[in-house]
Amino acid sequence: MSPEELLPDELLERIRSRAAGYDRNNAFFHEDLEELAAAGYLKLFVPASDGGAGLGLEAAAQCQRRLATAAPATALAVNMHLVWTGVAHVLAARGDNSLDFVLMEAAQGEVFAFGNSEAGNDSVLFDSRTTATPEQDGGYSFTGTKIFTSLSPAWTRLGIFGKDAAARDGAGELVHGFITRETSGYRILDDWDTLGMRASQSATTVLEAVKAPADRIFRKLPVGPNADPLIFAIFACFESLLAAVYTGLGERALAVGVENVKRRTSFKNGGRSYAQDPDIRWKVADAAMAMDVLYPQLRTVTADVDALADHGSQWFPKLVGLKVNATETARRVVDLAIRVSGGSSYFRGSELERLYRDVLAGMFHPSDDESAHTTVANAWLGPLEG
């Protein structure tokens, strides 16, 4: 199915019409989520044989790009569900069926969320400040604090991880598992009051000896970088789907900027449209050329994931480079769109004002600019000496 079939214009317009209200009220996108679920959108990666769309990462990224043109915060939060279902899909395509239950439960309507981020943990997936304590029955109890937990009001399954410091002869082990909404011992804080991406409601989640049963512990990995397929799958889906959202955001900003330029007239030039102003035309062209670089990069990287391409040590540079290029390009395009749109875009409630705030979130998602450049430099030049 195409993005247009999964997200028809009329549904996209209803989602767009609600975005400003969610942002203004700092409210979760309940209506959007209900409509998206009813349309089968949360089953993008679920096999067609199980009632899903049966898409790969390339097609799912294009769907997210389209959704983000209407409501970036909605798309960003939906990303977290799609990351887990996408990870399950990417692993299954490589012969690893350890997360098939994620696709099965998504087919039944469960909503997955990503509870891995931690304040001060710049090791991301390679270490954890959360404690994972083994239980006698093979499960683990988790104690720690997770930040930026998108879909906080709606998830029914939360993926988490923590460190069992005593495992592997004291070297430590990273334990990955899932809890359900009914699990006891977690608290969701009412602390999401941010500059942008407000509808995502990515609140802090406090884990206090939260138990994940043995059948929901799906990975135990050594501390530090490793080549486990799970790490690749998470990076591939997380970075690519983030890039898709910010590509859609930039696409919308350009479209709004063009509309505004055509609408605005110049008093000093006899009422002529600003579309005839050479300086304005330069800025619009600059934004359009920047966006034109993103589209093929997003398609190529995601298509290579689907095709099981072997990029070896260059895979992670490609993924983090895509994410950084998308977030930074979108930020530049929004800025240019505001510059050509005039003072009206400075007022609260204008779409570009909201996009300006939303796009700033891109710099905080992993991999951040510094980490990404380190990853790419190491791939091309080797690690720093000493």
PAKOLFI-330868 format. One record per residue (C-alpha): residue number from 0; x, z negated, y negated. Coordinates in nm, 3 decimals, always signed. Layout:
PAKOLFI-330868
<NUM, <X, Z, Y>> ...
end
This chain:
PAKOLFI-330868
<0, <+0.000, +0.000, +0.000>> <1, <+0.118, +0.076, -0.352>> <2, <+0.148, -0.181, -0.634>> <3, <-0.149, -0.012, -0.801>> <4, <-0.362, -0.062, -0.489>> <5, <-0.260, -0.426, -0.447>> <6, <-0.295, -0.493, -0.819>> <7, <-0.568, -0.265, -0.953>> <8, <-0.583, -0.212, -1.328>> <9, <-0.899, -0.417, -1.365>> <10, <-0.744, -0.719, -1.188>> <11, <-0.426, -0.681, -1.391>> <12, <-0.626, -0.679, -1.715>> <13, <-0.816, -0.994, -1.618>> <14, <-0.486, -1.166, -1.546>> <15, <-0.345, -1.045, -1.878>> <16, <-0.652, -1.173, -2.063>> <17, <-0.596, -1.528, -1.935>> <18, <-0.219, -1.552, -1.993>> <19, <-0.235, -1.664, -2.356>> <20, <-0.486, -1.940, -2.278>> <21, <-0.276, -2.081, -1.994>> <22, <+0.025, -2.084, -2.223>> <23, <-0.160, -2.241, -2.515>> <24, <-0.313, -2.515, -2.298>> <25, <-0.005, -2.568, -2.081>> <26, <-0.237, -2.509, -1.786>> <27, <-0.183, -2.382, -1.433>> <28, <-0.309, -2.033, -1.349>> <29, <-0.580, -2.141, -1.104>> <30, <-0.805, -1.839, -1.168>> <31, <-0.516, -1.594, -1.132>> <32, <-0.409, -1.753, -0.804>> <33, <-0.761, -1.743, -0.664>> <34, <-0.799, -1.375, -0.747>> <35, <-0.454, -1.285, -0.619>> <36, <-0.517, -1.470, -0.293>> <37, <-0.855, -1.298, -0.252>> <38, <-0.686, -0.961, -0.307>> <39, <-0.433, -1.034, -0.031>> <40, <-0.144, -1.048, -0.276>> <41, <+0.004, -1.364, -0.123>> <42, <+0.039, -1.172, +0.205>> <43, <+0.270, -0.899, +0.077>> <44, <+0.531, -0.973, +0.346>> <45, <+0.283, -1.062, +0.622>> <46, <+0.275, -0.789, +0.889>> <47, <-0.021, -0.555, +0.874>> <48, <-0.106, -0.654, +1.232>> <49, <-0.173, -1.006, +1.102>> <50, <-0.383, -0.895, +0.808>> <51, <-0.105, -0.863, +0.551>> <52, <+0.029, -0.576, +0.344>> <53, <+0.338, -0.539, +0.565>> <54, <+0.569, -0.466, +0.272>> <55, <+0.945, -0.488, +0.249>> <56, <+1.145, -0.634, -0.037>> <57, <+1.160, -0.310, -0.238>> <58, <+0.781, -0.268, -0.247>> <59, <+0.718, -0.639, -0.306>> <60, <+0.959, -0.638, -0.600>> <61, <+0.768, -0.348, -0.756>> <62, <+0.444, -0.545, -0.715>> <63, <+0.601, -0.843, -0.892>> <64, <+0.732, -0.620, -1.167>> <65, <+0.377, -0.493, -1.222>> <66, <+0.227, -0.843, -1.218>> <67, <+0.485, -0.963, -1.472>> <68, <+0.376, -0.698, -1.721>> <69, <+0.047, -0.890, -1.740>> <70, <+0.151, -1.254, -1.699>> <71, <+0.520, -1.341, -1.654>> <72, <+0.454, -1.710, -1.584>> <73, <+0.203, -1.627, -1.312>> <74, <+0.447, -1.382, -1.156>> <75, <+0.735, -1.629, -1.176>> <76, <+0.542, -1.900, -0.992>> <77, <+0.405, -1.659, -0.730>> <78, <+0.769, -1.563, -0.673>> <79, <+0.832, -1.897, -0.506>> <80, <+0.570, -1.831, -0.240>> <81, <+0.703, -1.480, -0.196>> <82, <+1.060, -1.606, -0.166>> <83, <+0.975, -1.803, +0.148>> <84, <+0.760, -1.532, +0.302>> <85, <+1.025, -1.279, +0.203>> <86, <+1.298, -1.489, +0.365>> <87, <+1.096, -1.501, +0.686>> <88, <+1.056, -1.123, +0.670>> <89, <+1.425, -1.056, +0.597>> <90, <+1.534, -1.285, +0.882>> <91, <+1.289, -1.131, +1.128>> <92, <+1.418, -0.784, +1.042>> <93, <+1.762, -0.908, +1.146>> <94, <+1.644, -1.055, +1.475>> <95, <+1.603, -1.415, +1.355>> <96, <+1.252, -1.545, +1.421>> <97, <+1.310, -1.904, +1.309>> <98, <+1.067, -1.870, +1.017>> <99, <+0.799, -1.659, +1.181>> <100, <+0.567, -1.957, +1.144>> <101, <+0.589, -1.911, +0.766>> <102, <+0.442, -1.562, +0.794>> <103, <+0.178, -1.683, +1.041>> <104, <+0.067, -1.963, +0.808>> <105, <+0.076, -1.739, +0.502>> <106, <-0.160, -1.510, +0.692>> <107, <-0.393, -1.811, +0.726>> <108, <-0.387, -1.877, +0.351>> <109, <-0.117, -2.142, +0.316>> <110, <+0.076, -2.140, -0.012>> <111, <+0.451, -2.200, +0.004>> <112, <+0.671, -2.339, -0.271>> <113, <+1.045, -2.373, -0.322>> <114, <+1.167, -2.731, -0.354>> <115, <+1.545, -2.690, -0.348>> <116, <+1.664, -2.713, -0.710>> <117, <+1.823, -3.040, -0.820>> <118, <+1.944, -3.159, -1.160>> <119, <+2.322, -3.155, -1.180>> <120, <+2.369, -2.968, -0.852>> <121, <+2.566, -2.660, -0.950>> <122, <+2.653, -2.600, -0.583>> <123, <+2.293, -2.480, -0.541>> <124, <+2.245, -2.413, -0.166>> <125, <+2.593, -2.525, -0.063>> <126, <+2.549, -2.899, -0.120>> <127, <+2.268, -3.139, -0.203>> <128, <+2.212, -3.462, -0.394>> <129, <+1.911, -3.534, -0.174>> <130, <+1.965, -3.759, +0.126>> <131, <+1.848, -3.637, +0.467>> <132, <+1.826, -3.921, +0.719>> <133, <+1.779, -3.835, +1.088>> <134, <+1.483, -3.989, +1.271>> <135, <+1.473, -4.075, +1.640>> <136, <+1.218, -3.805, +1.715>> <137, <+1.437, -3.528, +1.574>> <138, <+1.275, -3.514, +1.233>> <139, <+1.437, -3.611, +0.903>> <140, <+1.333, -3.820, +0.605>> <141, <+1.432, -3.689, +0.262>> <142, <+1.498, -3.894, -0.050>> <143, <+1.584, -3.726, -0.379>> <144, <+1.450, -3.544, -0.681>> <145, <+1.367, -3.173, -0.696>> <146, <+1.323, -2.995, -1.027>> <147, <+1.150, -2.670, -1.129>> <148, <+0.906, -2.694, -0.840>> <149, <+0.681, -2.402, -0.929>> <150, <+0.325, -2.396, -0.797>> <151, <+0.318, -2.777, -0.815>> <152, <-0.063, -2.799, -0.843>> <153, <-0.131, -2.556, -0.560>> <154, <+0.131, -2.547, -0.285>> <155, <+0.033, -2.649, +0.066>> <156, <+0.383, -2.612, +0.214>> <157, <+0.703, -2.717, +0.035>> <158, <+1.046, -2.609, +0.152>> <159, <+1.312, -2.876, +0.091>> <160, <+1.668, -2.954, +0.191>> <161, <+1.907, -3.249, +0.178>> <162, <+2.239, -3.373, +0.310>> <163, <+2.303, -3.584, +0.618>> <164, <+2.640, -3.718, +0.501>> <165, <+2.730, -3.874, +0.838>> <166, <+2.684, -3.558, +1.042>> <167, <+2.970, -3.337, +1.162>> <168, <+3.211, -3.631, +1.180>> <169, <+3.149, -3.723, +0.821>> <170, <+3.186, -3.372, +0.679>> <171, <+2.813, -3.364, +0.616>> <172, <+2.534, -3.130, +0.712>> <173, <+2.264, -2.961, +0.505>> <174, <+1.921, -2.995, +0.663>> <175, <+1.637, -2.753, +0.574>> <176, <+1.273, -2.821, +0.649>> <177, <+0.913, -2.804, +0.531>> <178, <+0.659, -3.068, +0.439>> <179, <+0.286, -3.024, +0.387>> <180, <+0.060, -3.129, +0.101>> <181, <-0.072, -3.409, +0.324>> <182, <+0.274, -3.555, +0.390>> <183, <+0.315, -3.902, +0.238>> <184, <+0.604, -4.020, +0.024>> <185, <+0.635, -3.759, -0.249>> <186, <+0.527, -3.771, -0.614>> <187, <+0.472, -3.480, -0.851>> <188, <+0.552, -3.583, -1.207>> <189, <+0.345, -3.471, -1.503>> <190, <+0.652, -3.354, -1.692>> <191, <+0.609, -2.978, -1.736>> <192, <+0.593, -2.929, -2.114>> <193, <+0.835, -2.647, -2.182>> <194, <+0.918, -2.379, -2.433>> <195, <+0.799, -2.094, -2.211>> <196, <+0.676, -2.000, -1.864>> <197, <+0.426, -2.281, -1.913>> <198, <+0.158, -2.163, -1.669>> <199, <+0.404, -2.186, -1.379>> <200, <+0.370, -2.569, -1.390>> <201, <+0.710, -2.616, -1.228>> <202, <+0.699, -2.994, -1.229>> <203, <+0.957, -3.236, -1.094>> <204, <+0.895, -3.357, -0.737>> <205, <+1.027, -3.696, -0.629>> <206, <+1.089, -3.742, -0.256>> <207, <+1.084, -4.102, -0.132>> <208, <+1.163, -4.105, +0.241>> <209, <+0.942, -3.800, +0.293>> <210, <+0.943, -3.706, +0.660>> <211, <+0.968, -3.351, +0.787>> <212, <+0.889, -3.343, +1.162>> <213, <+1.131, -3.195, +1.413>> <214, <+0.931, -2.873, +1.450>> <215, <+0.963, -2.812, +1.074>> <216, <+1.340, -2.856, +1.059>> <217, <+1.454, -2.496, +1.075>> <218, <+1.824, -2.504, +0.979>> <219, <+2.125, -2.738, +0.982>> <220, <+2.426, -2.591, +0.806>> <221, <+2.772, -2.716, +0.710>> <222, <+2.832, -2.821, +0.353>> <223, <+2.985, -2.542, +0.146>> <224, <+2.958, -2.162, +0.149>> <225, <+2.881, -2.006, +0.483>> <226, <+2.766, -1.677, +0.628>> <227, <+2.442, -1.796, +0.787>> <228, <+2.167, -1.532, +0.759>> <229, <+1.939, -1.787, +0.591>> <230, <+2.169, -1.809, +0.290>> <231, <+2.175, -1.433, +0.252>> <232, <+1.797, -1.409, +0.293>> <233, <+1.731, -1.675, +0.028>> <234, <+1.971, -1.519, -0.221>> <235, <+1.839, -1.169, -0.153>> <236, <+1.475, -1.263, -0.206>> <237, <+1.524, -1.518, -0.484>> <238, <+1.752, -1.304, -0.700>> <239, <+1.568, -0.976, -0.642>> <240, <+1.220, -1.114, -0.708>> <241, <+1.345, -1.293, -1.021>> <242, <+1.492, -0.966, -1.139>> <243, <+1.158, -0.796, -1.074>> <244, <+0.971, -1.047, -1.291>> <245, <+1.207, -1.012, -1.585>> <246, <+1.212, -0.633, -1.548>> <247, <+0.834, -0.640, -1.580>> <248, <+0.857, -0.872, -1.879>> <249, <+1.099, -0.636, -2.053>> <250, <+0.881, -0.339, -1.965>> <251, <+0.581, -0.504, -2.128>> <252, <+0.778, -0.605, -2.438>> <253, <+0.888, -0.246, -2.488>> <254, <+0.531, -0.119, -2.449>> <255, <+0.397, -0.373, -2.701>> <256, <+0.679, -0.290, -2.943>> <257, <+0.598, +0.081, -2.923>> <258, <+0.229, +0.011, -2.987>> <259, <+0.317, -0.199, -3.290>> <260, <+0.554, +0.061, -3.432>> <261, <+0.288, +0.331, -3.407>> <262, <+0.031, +0.102, -3.571>> <263, <+0.247, -0.020, -3.860>> <264, <+0.270, +0.183, -4.180>> <265, <+0.525, +0.181, -4.461>> <266, <+0.396, +0.130, -4.816>> <267, <+0.715, +0.256, -4.976>> <268, <+0.704, +0.573, -4.764>> <269, <+0.352, +0.666, -4.862>> <270, <+0.173, +0.506, -4.569>> <271, <+0.371, +0.691, -4.304>> <272, <+0.396, +0.533, -3.960>> <273, <+0.707, +0.331, -3.881>> <274, <+0.739, +0.563, -3.582>> <275, <+0.889, +0.804, -3.838>> <276, <+1.154, +0.556, -3.956>> <277, <+1.499, +0.650, -3.818>> <278, <+1.621, +0.289, -3.798>> <279, <+1.310, +0.176, -3.609>> <280, <+1.335, +0.476, -3.377>> <281, <+1.697, +0.381, -3.299>> <282, <+1.595, +0.029, -3.193>> <283, <+1.310, +0.156, -2.975>> <284, <+1.544, +0.405, -2.811>> <285, <+1.802, +0.130, -2.758>> <286, <+1.542, -0.084, -2.580>> <287, <+1.418, +0.207, -2.368>> <288, <+1.770, +0.304, -2.257>> <289, <+1.843, -0.056, -2.161>> <290, <+1.529, -0.071, -1.947>> <291, <+1.608, +0.263, -1.784>> <292, <+1.920, +0.106, -1.629>> <293, <+1.722, -0.176, -1.469>> <294, <+1.465, +0.024, -1.276>> <295, <+1.705, +0.208, -1.040>> <296, <+1.923, -0.102, -0.994>> <297, <+1.622, -0.305, -0.880>> <298, <+1.508, -0.032, -0.643>> <299, <+1.852, +0.033, -0.496>> <300, <+1.942, -0.329, -0.424>> <301, <+1.606, -0.414, -0.269>> <302, <+1.598, -0.090, -0.069>> <303, <+1.943, -0.175, +0.071>> <304, <+1.814, -0.517, +0.184>> <305, <+1.528, -0.343, +0.364>> <306, <+1.765, -0.089, +0.519>> <307, <+1.998, -0.363, +0.649>> <308, <+2.282, -0.206, +0.452>> <309, <+2.623, -0.360, +0.515>> <310, <+2.783, -0.436, +0.179>> <311, <+3.001, -0.710, +0.325>> <312, <+3.160, -0.929, +0.058>> <313, <+2.994, -0.723, -0.214>> <314, <+2.640, -0.834, -0.124>> <315, <+2.635, -1.149, -0.334>> <316, <+2.791, -0.979, -0.639>> <317, <+2.520, -0.714, -0.617>> <318, <+2.243, -0.974, -0.599>> <319, <+2.363, -1.201, -0.877>> <320, <+2.455, -0.900, -1.090>> <321, <+2.100, -0.770, -1.055>> <322, <+1.951, -1.103, -1.160>> <323, <+2.177, -1.148, -1.463>> <324, <+2.137, -0.788, -1.574>> <325, <+1.758, -0.815, -1.554>> <326, <+1.727, -1.146, -1.739>> <327, <+1.975, -1.056, -2.011>> <328, <+1.839, -0.704, -2.058>> <329, <+1.483, -0.836, -2.084>> <330, <+1.595, -1.086, -2.347>> <331, <+1.758, -0.809, -2.549>> <332, <+1.453, -0.583, -2.520>> <333, <+1.215, -0.859, -2.631>> <334, <+1.438, -0.921, -2.932>> <335, <+1.436, -0.553, -3.023>> <336, <+1.058, -0.534, -2.976>> <337, <+1.011, -0.824, -3.217>> <338, <+1.245, -0.666, -3.472>> <339, <+1.045, -0.343, -3.480>> <340, <+0.706, -0.518, -3.476>> <341, <+0.739, -0.703, -3.803>> <342, <+0.633, -1.051, -3.911>> <343, <+0.310, -1.059, -3.709>> <344, <+0.512, -1.119, -3.393>> <345, <+0.647, -1.442, -3.545>> <346, <+0.304, -1.605, -3.538>> <347, <+0.188, -1.828, -3.253>> <348, <-0.051, -1.647, -3.026>> <349, <+0.102, -1.302, -3.050>> <350, <+0.202, -1.158, -2.714>> <351, <+0.558, -1.092, -2.822>> <352, <+0.593, -1.451, -2.943>> <353, <+0.496, -1.567, -2.594>> <354, <+0.725, -1.315, -2.424>> <355, <+1.009, -1.431, -2.649>> <356, <+0.966, -1.785, -2.521>> <357, <+0.908, -1.682, -2.161>> <358, <+1.217, -1.464, -2.138>> <359, <+1.446, -1.752, -2.234>> <360, <+1.379, -1.915, -1.896>> <361, <+1.586, -1.641, -1.736>> <362, <+1.913, -1.803, -1.836>> <363, <+1.832, -2.121, -1.641>> <364, <+1.754, -1.967, -1.303>> <365, <+2.035, -1.956, -1.049>> <366, <+2.263, -1.781, -1.046>> <367, <+2.341, -1.855, -1.409>> <368, <+2.564, -1.632, -1.617>> <369, <+2.884, -1.829, -1.553>> <370, <+2.829, -1.861, -1.178>> <371, <+2.740, -1.494, -1.144>> <372, <+3.052, -1.378, -1.325>> <373, <+3.265, -1.605, -1.106>> <374, <+3.104, -1.457, -0.795>> <375, <+3.167, -1.099, -0.909>> <376, <+3.522, -1.169, -1.027>> <377, <+3.611, -1.335, -0.698>> <378, <+3.476, -1.040, -0.504>> <379, <+3.687, -0.792, -0.699>> <380, <+3.997, -0.995, -0.786>> <381, <+4.007, -1.271, -0.528>> <382, <+3.981, -1.644, -0.607>> <383, <+4.179, -1.812, -0.880>> <384, <+4.522, -1.925, -0.766>> <385, <+4.616, -2.290, -0.740>> 
end
